[in-house]
């Protein structure tokens, strides 16, 4: 297949979104209530990694960056994820706490987009979650200087075995360079695919202690 044929084939890829619409009567007053319902349905549908979300940050040169992390908790205060505090995203958030999240539930023809502000979690909150992780995951947190350059994978594997031996007995301590962020929510948009590209989009915007809801054109 030639490059032109390949590009034409990509351009022609499309399908109809027929899983149903989203109407105003389906909405809740609080977006997190609707999010909880949709997340539950994503879990019930056995989607791979239903809590996976694309996290977008901006560096000091105003260059956006994206990566996928896992949502670990949410409540009225916001959405929580954990990371190495030496990572690229943590460095970005240090100088610019504005952030966006995207949950791409393609198999349900759904997306949820969130914008807000990230703030560091307390050591108590981080420690509580850290010690709930599988032991090997705790060791893994010690091994990687996230986003730093390494010459080969076996460096990580050797370090893992070294740390595992070091902490073979007793509780694994919380690394000083490992933490988490809570994203307070300013806006939340729910997208449901519709036939003929007439998708349903509703935007929740925080207005003091309430939420303003608008339907957006697809």
N, C-alpha and C positions, 0 to 999 in steps of 0.2 A: 504494500500500500504506500502511495506517495505521501509526501508531507501535506500537499494540498487536499488529497482525499481524506487524510486523517483529520485535518482541521475541519473539513466539511462534515465529517461524521460527528465530530464533537459538537459542532454548531447545531446539528439536527437532533441532538439528544433532548428529549422532552417527554413528559408524561402528564396525564391529567391528575389533579388532586381531588380525590372523590371520597375522602373519609368523613365528610360532613363539615358544616360550617360552624362559626362561632357568632352567636347573636347576643345582643345586649341583655336579654333575659337570662343568658347563661353566666353573666358576670357576677362577681361578688363585690361588696363594697371595698374590701381590702384585697390588694393584689396577691398577698401571700397566701390567702385562703384559696384562691384559684390556682396559684402555683403549686400548693400542696396537693390539690386534686389532680392536676396534670402530672406531677411527679409520681404520684401513686399509680396513675394509669400507665405511665412509662414503665414503672417497675412491674406492674401486673402483665404488661405486654412482653416482659422479659427482654427488653432492649439491652444491648451490650452497654455497660457503663452509663446507666440513666442519670447518674449524678455528675457526669463529665461536663465541664463547661469551658468554653474558650475565654481566657482572661486576656484583656488588652490593656497595655500600659504604654506610656510615652516616655522616651528618654530625654536627656538634657538637650538634644539637638532637635527635639520635636518629632523624632522618628517613632511611629507606632510599632509595637511588637505584640505578637500573640502567641499563646501556648495553651495547652489543655491541662487543667488541674481538676481535682475532684472536690465537689461541694461536700462539706463534712457536718454542717449544721446550719439551720436558719431559724429565725424567730423574728419578733417585731423589731429587734435591734439591727437585723441585717443578716447577711450571708457570710459564712465562715469557711476559710481554707487555710491550709498549713504549707509551709515552705522553708527552705534554707534561707536564712536572713542574709547570706552572702550571694544569693542568686541575682540574676539580672532583674527580675520583676521586683524583688525587694528593694534593690538599688533605685529603680525607677520611682517606686512609691515613696521612697524617702524624700525625693525632691518634688514629686508631683503625686499627691494621693488620689487624684481623679482616676477612675477605673471604669471599665465596662466588662460585662459578663454576657455570654451567650450560651444557651442550652439548645443544641441542634438535634431535636428529636425527629429526624427525617422520616423514620418508619411510621410515624403517626401524623406526618405532614404538619409538624408543629415546630415553632421556635419561640423561645422566651429570651428577650434582651433586657439587660439591667444596666443602668448607669448610676454611679454614686461615688462615694468617697471611702477609701480604705484607711483603717487605723489598726495599729498593732494590738494584738491581744495581750492580756496580762500573763505573767509567768505562771501564775496559778492555773489559768485556763489552758495554757499550752502544756504544762506538765500533766494535767489530768488527762488530756487527749493522748499525749505521747505514751504514757504508760498503759493506755488501752490498746495500743497497736500490737500486732504480732511481734515477737521478740526479734526475728530477723529483720523486720522493717525498722525497728529501733536501732539495730546495728547498722543498717543501711544509711540511716540519717547521719551517723558518725563518719561513714566512709567517704561520702562525696562532697567535694567543694563545688556545689552546683554552679554550672555555667563556666567553670574554669577549663582551660585546655589541658588535655591529657594525651599521651602518646599512644597508649594501647589499653584495651579492656582489661588485660591481665593485671594491670596496676590496681584497678578497682577490686578485682577478685582476691588479690593478695592482701590488700588492705582489709577487706571484709573478714578474711580468715584471721588476720592479726587481731582485729578488734573483737571478734568472736571469742578468741582465746583469752584476751584480756578481761572480758566481762563474762567468763564462763560460769561464774558463781555470783549469785546475788542480783540485785536490781540494776538495770542499766541506767546510768544517770542521764538527765536531759542535757543535750549539747547546748552550750551557750549561744551557738550560731543557728539554732533551729527555733522557729516560732510560727506565728500565724497572724492572719488579718481578718478583720470583720468589715464587710462592705455595707455601709448604711445606704439605703435605697432612696434615690431621688426620683427615678423614673423606671417604669417596668412596662414593656410592650409584649403583648401576646399576639402571635401570628398563627393563623390556621389556614392551610392551603385550601383553595376553592377551585371549582371547575372554571374553565375558560380564563384562567389566571385572575379571576375575581376573588382574590384572597381576602380573608377577614383579619383586620388588624385593630387592636384596641390599645391605647396608650393611657397608662395611669401616671399621673404626675402629682407629687406630694404638694399639698396646699395647707400649710400649718399642720393641724392634726387630722385632716381629712385627705381624701384622694379625689382629684379631678379626673374624669374619664372621657376620652375622646375617641371616636372612630376615625381611623386614617384610611385614605385611599390606598389601594394596593400598588 
